[in-house]
Structures are given as structure tokens and as C-alpha cells.
Amino acid sequence: MDYKGSNVETLTHAKRVMLDRANKPFTALNDGPFRTSLDKMDGVFRKEVVSYRVSNGFLYKETAVRHFTDGDYNDTVTTETLHSVE
């Protein structure tokens, strides 16, 4: 039997849970130290997240910044082209 791309003889509840968890995509909001860091807000007035990606033969650096002031926030995102990649 094929279940979400995995060949299993018998699909039990435990196997289904394990395969569903394994096939769940990773995001910035998955549990772990990164999520914990994003959630910590005590005394924070600025938060930055930097991502690097390769696309269309170039290396890009994307920086997302959130500034907190007077109970509100302002977001900015900048993208820099760093280098061509072959």
C-alpha cells in the first residue's frame, strides 16, 4: 500500500501518525530553538530575520526587520544580490 509516498504493508494508526509527521513541511514556526527565539519578546524593540537563497543563478540575502514602538510595529524587507552562482 502507498501512503503519502511511502510503501507500507499495513497502515496502523501509529504508522499513519509517524508518516504524517515526517511529511509535514518545515517552516519558521515549527517547534525548536528558532521558534523559541522568535517568540521571546521581553524588552525587544527590533527583531531581524536574515535568509539566504539561491535563485536564477544568483545568491540573495533577504533581511526582514520588525521595529516595535508604542505598542505598534513597522516591517521592512530588503533583498540584496550578493553574487552569481554557477
C-alpha positions as CSV (number, residue, x, y, z in Angstrom):
1,M,0.0,0.0,0.0
2,D,1.2,3.5,-0.8
3,Y,0.6,6.2,1.8
4,K,1.9,9.7,1.1
5,G,4.8,8.3,-1.0
6,S,5.8,5.6,1.5
7,N,5.2,1.9,0.8
8,V,3.8,0.2,3.8
9,E,2.5,-3.4,4.2
10,T,0.0,-2.5,7.0
11,L,-1.1,1.1,7.8
12,T,-1.6,1.3,11.6
13,H,-2.6,4.4,13.5
14,A,1.0,4.7,14.8
15,K,2.5,4.4,11.3
16,R,0.0,7.0,9.9
17,V,0.9,9.5,12.7
18,M,4.6,8.9,12.1
19,L,4.3,9.3,8.3
20,D,2.1,12.4,8.7
21,R,4.7,14.0,11.0
22,A,7.5,13.1,8.6
23,N,5.7,14.6,5.6
24,K,4.8,17.8,7.4
25,P,6.8,20.7,5.8
26,F,9.3,22.7,7.9
27,T,8.5,26.3,8.4
28,A,9.8,29.1,10.7
29,L,7.0,28.2,13.1
30,N,8.0,24.6,13.7
31,D,8.9,23.9,17.4
32,G,12.6,24.3,18.3
33,P,15.2,26.9,19.3
34,F,14.5,29.1,16.3
35,R,10.8,29.3,17.2
36,T,11.6,29.9,20.8
37,S,13.8,32.8,19.8
38,L,11.1,34.3,17.6
39,D,8.6,34.1,20.5
40,K,10.8,35.8,23.1
41,M,9.6,39.4,23.2
42,D,10.5,40.7,26.6
43,G,12.3,44.1,26.1
44,V,12.6,43.6,22.3
45,F,12.4,46.8,20.2
46,R,13.8,45.3,17.0
47,K,13.7,41.8,15.5
48,E,15.6,40.7,12.3
49,V,15.4,37.5,10.3
50,V,18.1,37.0,7.6
51,S,17.6,34.4,4.9
52,Y,20.0,33.4,2.1
53,R,18.7,31.7,-1.0
54,V,20.0,30.7,-4.5
55,S,17.6,31.6,-7.3
56,N,18.1,32.0,-11.1
57,G,21.9,31.7,-10.8
58,F,22.4,34.3,-8.0
59,L,22.9,34.2,-4.3
60,Y,20.4,36.6,-2.5
61,K,20.3,37.9,1.1
62,E,16.9,38.8,2.3
63,T,16.6,40.7,5.6
64,A,13.2,41.2,7.3
65,V,13.1,43.7,10.1
66,R,10.3,44.5,12.6
67,H,10.6,47.7,14.6
68,F,8.4,48.0,17.7
69,T,7.3,51.4,19.0
70,D,4.5,52.4,21.3
71,G,2.6,49.1,21.1
72,D,2.8,49.0,17.3
73,Y,5.3,47.8,14.8
74,N,6.6,48.6,11.3
75,D,8.0,45.9,9.0
76,T,10.6,46.2,6.2
77,V,12.2,43.7,3.9
78,T,15.3,44.2,1.8
79,T,16.8,41.9,-0.7
80,E,20.5,42.1,-1.8
81,T,22.1,40.3,-4.7
82,L,25.4,39.0,-3.3
83,H,27.0,37.0,-6.1
84,S,26.4,35.0,-9.2
85,V,26.4,31.2,-8.7
86,E,27.4,28.7,-11.4
